[in-house]
Each structure stands twice: as C-alpha cells, then as structure tokens.
C-alpha cells in the first residue's frame, strides 16, 4: 500500500509540475536528466549496482536450487539452465554476458 501511495503522489506531483511549468521547463528538465545520465560517475555507480545485483541473484539462485533440489518440474529447470548459459550458434555455452557494461 505504501508503494501505491508513493507512486500516486509522484504521479500527481509530475502532473502538477508538467501543467504549470510548460514546455520550456520540461525541455530544461529533460536536458538536465540526460546530462545526469551521461555523467561518468552516475554510469559507474549504476554499473556497480547492476553487478552487485547480479552477484546476489546468483547466490540466491544457488541457495534456492540447493533447498528445492529435484522437486522442480523439468520445464522450470530447463528454462533456468537456458537462462544461465546462453548457447551460441556453434553450440558453446558461455556464462558471461556484457549486460551493464559500457565502453566509456
């Protein structure tokens, strides 16, 4: 309920700001948000958070897999295996991906 209330308040605030500020203010806010997203410090922090999230998700997946074991249906285990290792056209499976990394 708290999240719904927070979302509704944010939605209302955005509406009020948008209707009162007009197009010029919107363009300035859009430019400021774009500049913030392009900031190297912000990008590094986002990449670090994504990497940490992937690490915790991997640990959680192993913990759940150890507790649940063979009780999962084969359709679920097949899907999890497919998500963990992405098969290439030559049949090799890799565990690494380049999500969250950039060339900056």
OpenMM code with the backbone's topology and positions (N, CA, C; nanometers):
from openmm import Vec3, app, unit

residues = "UNK UNK UNK UNK UNK UNK UNK UNK UNK UNK UNK UNK UNK UNK UNK UNK UNK UNK UNK UNK UNK UNK UNK UNK UNK UNK UNK UNK UNK UNK UNK UNK UNK UNK UNK UNK UNK UNK UNK UNK UNK UNK UNK UNK UNK UNK UNK UNK UNK UNK UNK UNK UNK UNK UNK UNK UNK UNK UNK UNK UNK UNK UNK UNK UNK UNK UNK UNK UNK UNK UNK UNK UNK UNK UNK UNK UNK UNK UNK UNK UNK UNK UNK UNK UNK UNK UNK UNK UNK UNK UNK UNK UNK UNK UNK UNK UNK UNK UNK UNK UNK UNK UNK UNK".split()
positions = [
    Vec3(0.0831, -0.1186, 0.0000),
    Vec3(0.0000, 0.0000, 0.0000),
    Vec3(0.0875, 0.1248, 0.0000),
    Vec3(0.1992, 0.1191, 0.0714),
    Vec3(0.2884, 0.2338, 0.0795),
    Vec3(0.3436, 0.2691, -0.0582),
    Vec3(0.3765, 0.1661, -0.1366),
    Vec3(0.4323, 0.1893, -0.2693),
    Vec3(0.3284, 0.2479, -0.3638),
    Vec3(0.2046, 0.2035, -0.3507),
    Vec3(0.0984, 0.2589, -0.4334),
    Vec3(0.0766, 0.4063, -0.4009),
    Vec3(0.0806, 0.4380, -0.2726),
    Vec3(0.0631, 0.5760, -0.2301),
    Vec3(0.1784, 0.6627, -0.2792),
    Vec3(0.3007, 0.6125, -0.2703),
    Vec3(0.4172, 0.6859, -0.3185),
    Vec3(0.4076, 0.7072, -0.4693),
    Vec3(0.3670, 0.6046, -0.5427),
    Vec3(0.3512, 0.6174, -0.6875),
    Vec3(0.2458, 0.7215, -0.7220),
    Vec3(0.1333, 0.7172, -0.6532),
    Vec3(0.0252, 0.8130, -0.6797),
    Vec3(0.0699, 0.9557, -0.6484),
    Vec3(0.1452, 0.9730, -0.5403),
    Vec3(0.1944, 1.1066, -0.5061),
    Vec3(0.2922, 1.1560, -0.6125),
    Vec3(0.3803, 1.0683, -0.6588),
    Vec3(0.4744, 1.1055, -0.7638),
    Vec3(0.4041, 1.1396, -0.8934),
    Vec3(0.3020, 1.0631, -0.9252),
    Vec3(0.2238, 1.0888, -1.0454),
    Vec3(0.1542, 1.2246, -1.0363),
    Vec3(0.0951, 1.2525, -0.9234),
    Vec3(0.0270, 1.3810, -0.9045),
    Vec3(0.1260, 1.4966, -0.9104),
    Vec3(0.2415, 1.4807, -0.8472),
    Vec3(0.3430, 1.5857, -0.8483),
    Vec3(0.3922, 1.6101, -0.9908),
    Vec3(0.4159, 1.5040, -1.0645),
    Vec3(0.4591, 1.5178, -1.2028),
    Vec3(0.3561, 1.5888, -1.2884),
    Vec3(0.2311, 1.5577, -1.2656),
    Vec3(0.1237, 1.6237, -1.3409),
    Vec3(0.1205, 1.7733, -1.3107),
    Vec3(0.1285, 1.8073, -1.1818),
    Vec3(0.1227, 1.9484, -1.1425),
    Vec3(0.2420, 2.0237, -1.1987),
    Vec3(0.3619, 1.9658, -1.1859),
    Vec3(0.4813, 2.0326, -1.2386),
    Vec3(0.4708, 2.0477, -1.3896),
    Vec3(0.4235, 1.9444, -1.4555),
    Vec3(0.4124, 1.9487, -1.6008),
    Vec3(0.3137, 2.0505, -1.6500),
    Vec3(0.2019, 2.0627, -1.5823),
    Vec3(0.0999, 2.1563, -1.6302),
    Vec3(0.1352, 2.3007, -1.5969),
    Vec3(0.2049, 2.3224, -1.4892),
    Vec3(0.2382, 2.4603, -1.4515),
    Vec3(0.3662, 2.5092, -1.5178),
    Vec3(0.4609, 2.4198, -1.5403),
    Vec3(0.5909, 2.4628, -1.5890),
    Vec3(0.5904, 2.4898, -1.7388),
    Vec3(0.5146, 2.4146, -1.8131),
    Vec3(0.5108, 2.4357, -1.9569),
    Vec3(0.6238, 2.3645, -2.0296),
    Vec3(0.6257, 2.3840, -2.1591),
    Vec3(0.7191, 2.3124, -2.2470),
    Vec3(0.8643, 2.3521, -2.2223),
    Vec3(0.8900, 2.4817, -2.1992),
    Vec3(1.0277, 2.5274, -2.1798),
    Vec3(1.0912, 2.4618, -2.0574),
    Vec3(1.0191, 2.4594, -1.9493),
    Vec3(1.0707, 2.3972, -1.8264),
    Vec3(1.0888, 2.2471, -1.8471),
    Vec3(0.9968, 2.1864, -1.9196),
    Vec3(1.0084, 2.0433, -1.9493),
    Vec3(1.1373, 2.0147, -2.0255),
    Vec3(1.1669, 2.0968, -2.1250),
    Vec3(1.2891, 2.0772, -2.2040),
    Vec3(1.4131, 2.0936, -2.1174),
    Vec3(1.4133, 2.1894, -2.0248),
    Vec3(1.5281, 2.2072, -1.9349),
    Vec3(1.5446, 2.0870, -1.8427),
    Vec3(1.4330, 2.0345, -1.7891),
    Vec3(1.4402, 1.9169, -1.7018),
    Vec3(1.4877, 1.7952, -1.7801),
    Vec3(1.4421, 1.7820, -1.9041),
    Vec3(1.4827, 1.6707, -1.9890),
    Vec3(1.6330, 1.6769, -2.0178),
    Vec3(1.6842, 1.7957, -2.0475),
    Vec3(1.8272, 1.8130, -2.0730),
    Vec3(1.9086, 1.7833, -1.9480),
    Vec3(1.8620, 1.8294, -1.8326),
    Vec3(1.9331, 1.8030, -1.7074),
    Vec3(1.9359, 1.6535, -1.6758),
    Vec3(1.8252, 1.5854, -1.6994),
    Vec3(1.8206, 1.4409, -1.6747),
    Vec3(1.9130, 1.3668, -1.7700),
    Vec3(1.9187, 1.4085, -1.8955),
    Vec3(2.0070, 1.3452, -1.9932),
    Vec3(2.1530, 1.3664, -1.9542),
    Vec3(2.1870, 1.4896, -1.9117),
    Vec3(2.3242, 1.5172, -1.8690),
    Vec3(2.3622, 1.4342, -1.7470),
    Vec3(2.2694, 1.4184, -1.6543),
    Vec3(2.2951, 1.3380, -1.5361),
    Vec3(2.3183, 1.1919, -1.5741),
    Vec3(2.2385, 1.1402, -1.6672),
    Vec3(2.2536, 1.0012, -1.7094),
    Vec3(2.3847, 0.9781, -1.7830),
    Vec3(2.4367, 1.0791, -1.8476),
    Vec3(2.5632, 1.0665, -1.9203),
    Vec3(2.6851, 1.0904, -1.8327),
    Vec3(2.6649, 1.1333, -1.7105),
    Vec3(2.7749, 1.1595, -1.6192),
    Vec3(2.8488, 1.0284, -1.5896),
    Vec3(2.9815, 1.0250, -1.6070),
    Vec3(3.0563, 0.9010, -1.5838),
    Vec3(3.0424, 0.8470, -1.4411),
    Vec3(3.0345, 0.9348, -1.3424),
    Vec3(3.0206, 0.8881, -1.2047),
    Vec3(2.8872, 0.8169, -1.1842),
    Vec3(2.7816, 0.8702, -1.2444),
    Vec3(2.6496, 0.8090, -1.2336),
    Vec3(2.6477, 0.6755, -1.3072),
    Vec3(2.7089, 0.6717, -1.4245),
    Vec3(2.7138, 0.5472, -1.5016),
    Vec3(2.7910, 0.4387, -1.4267),
    Vec3(2.9031, 0.4767, -1.3663),
    Vec3(2.9820, 0.3796, -1.2901),
    Vec3(2.9040, 0.3272, -1.1702),
    Vec3(2.8330, 0.4169, -1.1021),
    Vec3(2.7527, 0.3740, -0.9875),
    Vec3(2.6418, 0.2789, -1.0322),
    Vec3(2.5783, 0.3072, -1.1450),
    Vec3(2.4722, 0.2202, -1.1952),
    Vec3(2.5281, 0.0841, -1.2360),
    Vec3(2.6441, 0.0832, -1.2997),
    Vec3(2.7056, -0.0436, -1.3389),
    Vec3(2.7469, -0.1246, -1.2166),
    Vec3(2.7985, -0.0570, -1.1159),
    Vec3(2.8373, -0.1245, -0.9924),
    Vec3(2.7150, -0.1851, -0.9238),
    Vec3(2.6061, -0.1106, -0.9204),
    Vec3(2.4836, -0.1626, -0.8597),
    Vec3(2.4294, -0.2812, -0.9386),
    Vec3(2.4372, -0.2753, -1.0709),
    Vec3(2.3909, -0.3867, -1.1532),
    Vec3(2.4753, -0.5109, -1.1295),
    Vec3(2.6066, -0.4933, -1.1192),
    Vec3(2.6960, -0.6065, -1.0942),
    Vec3(2.6678, -0.6684, -0.9576),
    Vec3(2.6494, -0.5853, -0.8572),
    Vec3(2.6177, -0.6353, -0.7232),
    Vec3(2.4852, -0.7102, -0.7242),
    Vec3(2.3874, -0.6580, -0.7960),
    Vec3(2.2579, -0.7252, -0.8070),
    Vec3(2.2696, -0.8609, -0.8731),
    Vec3(2.3514, -0.8688, -0.9791),
    Vec3(2.3717, -0.9987, -1.0448),
    Vec3(2.4395, -1.0983, -0.9514),
    Vec3(2.5356, -1.0518, -0.8716),
    Vec3(2.6036, -1.1409, -0.7784),
    Vec3(2.5062, -1.1949, -0.6735),
    Vec3(2.4241, -1.1075, -0.6168),
    Vec3(2.3272, -1.1519, -0.5161),
    Vec3(2.2221, -1.2439, -0.5773),
    Vec3(2.1807, -1.2146, -0.6999),
    Vec3(2.0830, -1.3005, -0.7661),
    Vec3(2.1413, -1.4390, -0.7902),
    Vec3(2.2677, -1.4452, -0.8275),
    Vec3(2.3330, -1.5742, -0.8475),
    Vec3(2.3411, -1.6540, -0.7182),
    Vec3(2.3764, -1.5876, -0.6086),
    Vec3(2.3825, -1.6554, -0.4787),
    Vec3(2.2441, -1.7049, -0.4373),
    Vec3(2.1432, -1.6224, -0.4593),
    Vec3(2.0065, -1.6615, -0.4234),
    Vec3(1.9609, -1.7795, -0.5071),
    Vec3(1.9963, -1.7802, -0.6348),
    Vec3(1.9570, -1.8911, -0.7220),
    Vec3(2.0198, -2.0215, -0.6746),
    Vec3(2.1455, -2.0151, -0.6328),
    Vec3(2.2114, -2.1358, -0.5832),
    Vec3(2.1489, -2.1830, -0.4518),
    Vec3(2.1162, -2.0878, -0.3633),
    Vec3(2.0556, -2.1247, -0.2359),
    Vec3(1.9189, -2.1892, -0.2565),
    Vec3(1.8393, -2.1319, -0.3448),
    Vec3(1.7076, -2.1887, -0.3729),
    Vec3(1.7224, -2.3247, -0.4395),
    Vec3(1.8151, -2.3348, -0.5328),
    Vec3(1.8375, -2.4624, -0.6010),
    Vec3(1.8799, -2.5715, -0.5055),
    Vec3(1.9626, -2.5366, -0.4070),
    Vec3(2.0061, -2.6359, -0.3080),
    Vec3(1.8904, -2.6818, -0.2201),
    Vec3(1.8018, -2.5890, -0.1834),
    Vec3(1.6905, -2.6244, -0.0959),
    Vec3(1.5793, -2.6979, -0.1694),
    Vec3(1.5521, -2.6562, -0.2919),
    Vec3(1.4419, -2.7148, -0.3670),
    Vec3(1.4844, -2.8464, -0.4306),
    Vec3(1.6048, -2.8474, -0.4864),
    Vec3(1.6596, -2.9701, -0.5422),
    Vec3(1.5816, -3.0244, -0.6591),
    Vec3(1.5494, -3.1520, -0.6539),
    Vec3(1.4834, -3.2207, -0.7648),
    Vec3(1.3321, -3.2049, -0.7631),
    Vec3(1.2796, -3.1250, -0.6749),
    Vec3(1.1343, -3.1103, -0.6666),
    Vec3(1.0776, -3.0165, -0.7712),
    Vec3(1.1629, -2.9480, -0.8456),
    Vec3(1.1143, -2.8590, -0.9505),
    Vec3(1.0758, -2.9382, -1.0745),
    Vec3(0.9735, -2.8952, -1.1446),
    Vec3(0.9377, -2.9611, -1.2708),
    Vec3(1.0491, -2.9421, -1.3738),
    Vec3(1.0588, -3.0354, -1.4655),
    Vec3(1.1660, -3.0280, -1.5647),
    Vec3(1.1535, -2.9040, -1.6532),
    Vec3(1.0325, -2.8559, -1.6742),
    Vec3(1.0157, -2.7358, -1.7572),
    Vec3(1.0837, -2.6151, -1.6927),
    Vec3(1.0795, -2.6067, -1.5606),
    Vec3(1.1427, -2.4952, -1.4905),
    Vec3(1.2936, -2.5109, -1.4935),
    Vec3(1.3437, -2.6297, -1.4654),
    Vec3(1.4887, -2.6489, -1.4638),
    Vec3(1.5486, -2.6290, -1.6029),
    Vec3(1.4764, -2.6686, -1.7077),
    Vec3(1.5261, -2.6466, -1.8433),
    Vec3(1.5352, -2.4973, -1.8736),
    Vec3(1.4361, -2.4225, -1.8305),
    Vec3(1.4353, -2.2778, -1.8559),
    Vec3(1.5474, -2.2092, -1.7787),
    Vec3(1.5687, -2.2487, -1.6550),
    Vec3(1.6753, -2.1891, -1.5746),
    Vec3(1.8104, -2.2195, -1.6373),
    Vec3(1.8294, -2.3414, -1.6825),
    Vec3(1.9554, -2.3773, -1.7475),
    Vec3(1.9772, -2.2939, -1.8726),
    Vec3(1.8712, -2.2713, -1.9476),
    Vec3(1.8824, -2.1906, -2.0691),
    Vec3(1.9170, -2.0463, -2.0360),
    Vec3(1.8642, -1.9944, -1.9275),
    Vec3(1.8937, -1.8566, -1.8892),
    Vec3(2.0342, -1.8419, -1.8332),
    Vec3(2.0828, -1.9432, -1.7641),
    Vec3(2.2171, -1.9353, -1.7064),
    Vec3(2.3245, -1.9375, -1.8129),
    Vec3(2.3128, -2.0250, -1.9092),
    Vec3(2.4130, -2.0342, -2.0145),
    Vec3(2.3491, -2.0057, -2.1476),
    Vec3(2.3961, -1.9055, -2.2135),
    Vec3(2.3400, -1.8688, -2.3426),
    Vec3(2.4151, -1.9455, -2.4508),
    Vec3(2.3453, -2.0285, -2.5231),
    Vec3(2.4069, -2.1092, -2.6279),
    Vec3(2.4251, -2.0255, -2.7537),
    Vec3(2.5415, -2.0390, -2.8134),
    Vec3(2.5699, -1.9718, -2.9395),
    Vec3(2.5390, -2.0672, -3.0543),
    Vec3(2.5504, -2.0173, -3.1740),
    Vec3(2.5187, -2.0975, -3.2920),
    Vec3(2.6093, -2.2201, -3.3037),
    Vec3(2.7332, -2.2091, -3.2531),
    Vec3(2.8248, -2.3223, -3.2639),
    Vec3(2.8076, -2.4226, -3.1498),
    Vec3(2.7114, -2.4001, -3.0626),
    Vec3(2.6825, -2.4956, -2.9569),
    Vec3(2.7553, -2.4690, -2.8263),
    Vec3(2.8478, -2.3735, -2.8235),
    Vec3(2.9180, -2.3431, -2.6996),
    Vec3(2.8267, -2.2643, -2.6074),
    Vec3(2.8412, -2.2884, -2.4789),
    Vec3(2.7619, -2.2183, -2.3797),
    Vec3(2.8553, -2.1323, -2.2977),
    Vec3(2.8193, -2.0068, -2.2810),
    Vec3(2.9007, -1.9166, -2.2011),
    Vec3(2.8200, -1.8683, -2.0825),
    Vec3(2.8875, -1.8461, -1.9739),
    Vec3(2.8222, -1.7954, -1.8529),
    Vec3(2.8301, -1.6436, -1.8441),
    Vec3(2.9242, -1.5827, -1.9142),
    Vec3(2.9452, -1.4388, -1.9046),
    Vec3(2.8521, -1.3663, -1.9997),
    Vec3(2.8133, -1.2487, -1.9602),
    Vec3(2.7394, -1.1621, -2.0508),
    Vec3(2.7956, -1.0218, -2.0361),
    Vec3(2.7555, -0.9331, -2.1217),
    Vec3(2.8067, -0.7960, -2.1179),
    Vec3(2.6990, -0.6971, -2.0760),
    Vec3(2.6005, -0.7430, -2.0060),
    Vec3(2.4945, -0.6542, -1.9591),
    Vec3(2.5505, -0.5625, -1.8527),
    Vec3(2.5161, -0.4357, -1.8611),
    Vec3(2.5571, -0.3401, -1.7598),
    Vec3(2.6975, -0.2867, -1.7798),
    Vec3(2.7659, -0.3301, -1.8830),
    Vec3(2.8990, -0.2781, -1.9091),
    Vec3(2.8919, -0.1802, -2.0234),
    Vec3(2.9843, -0.0878, -2.0240),
    Vec3(2.9851, 0.0105, -2.1310),
    Vec3(3.1271, 0.0305, -2.1800),
    Vec3(3.1385, 0.0983, -2.2870),
    Vec3(3.2696, 0.1260, -2.3453),
    Vec3(3.3190, 0.2651, -2.3107),
    Vec3(3.2684, 0.3223, -2.2025),
    Vec3(3.3110, 0.4572, -2.1655),
    Vec3(3.4250, 0.4512, -2.0709),
] * unit.nanometer
topology = app.Topology()
chain = topology.addChain("A")
for resn in residues:
    res = topology.addResidue(resn, chain)
    for name in ("N", "CA", "C"):
        topology.addAtom(name, app.Element.getBySymbol(name[0]), res)
